[in-house]
Amino acid sequence: MAKEGNQAVPVAVVDPVQFAELMARMDKIDEKIEFYAAEKFMRAGKSIGRDMGAAYGVCAGLILILSYIIFNYAHNWTPVLK
């Protein structure tokens, strides 16, 4: 029993071979989890990049169309307004 004011530290006795096997299994599980997380974030990054690329493409297309209209019809707006 721990005396008043002293902290008792629990001690566990484990076979070193079993401990090594357990740590090897834990490392394999950790590698699988890291691989899954990396794949998930890579797919999310690809989809975000695709969506942002489409948005930038639409913006660039609108800028090109508006600049074409402004520069070609700046002197005469009647063909544009009809």
N, C-alpha and C positions, 0 to 999 in steps of 0.2 A: 504494500500500500504506500502511496506517496505521502510523505510527511507534509505537514502544513507549511505552505510557502514555497515548496520545491515542486518543480514540474517533472512529471514522469514522461520519458520518451518511450513510446512503444517500439518494440524490437520484433522484427519478423525474420524468421530463418527460412531461406529459400535455397533449393538446390541450384547451384550455378548452371548446370546443364539445362534444367527446365527454364531458368531465367533467360538464358541465351536463346532458347527456342521461342519463348514468348516474345522476346524483343525482335527476333527475325520475323515472326508473324506480324507484329505491330508495324514493322518497317514496310512489309509488303502491302498492308492495308493502307498505310499512309501514302505510298506511291500511287495506289489506285485512286485514292481520293484526290490527290494533287493532279493526276492525269485527267480525271473527270472534270474537275474545276477548270483546268486550263482549256479543255475542249469546249466547255460551256461558255467561257468568256470569249474564246476565239469566235465561236458562232455568233454571239451577241455583237461582237465588234464588226464582223462581216456584215451583218444585217444593218447595223447603224451606219456603217460606211456606205452601203448601197443606197440607203434612204437619203443620206446627206448628199451623195453624188447626184441622185435624181433631182433633189431640190436645187442644187447648184446648177444643174443642167437646164432646168426650167427657167431659173432666173437669168442665166446667160442667154438663153433663147429669146426671152422677152426683151432683154436689153438690145440684142441684135435686131429684132423685128422693129422695135421702136426707133432705133437709130436709123434703120433703113427708111422707115416712113418719114422721119423728120428730115433727113438729108435729101431724099428724092422729091418730097412734096412740100418743101419749105417755101418755095416761091408761089405755089398755087395749091390751095387747100380744097378747092371745089371737087376734084376727083375723089378725095378721101372722104368728104362729108356726104357724098351722094349714096 
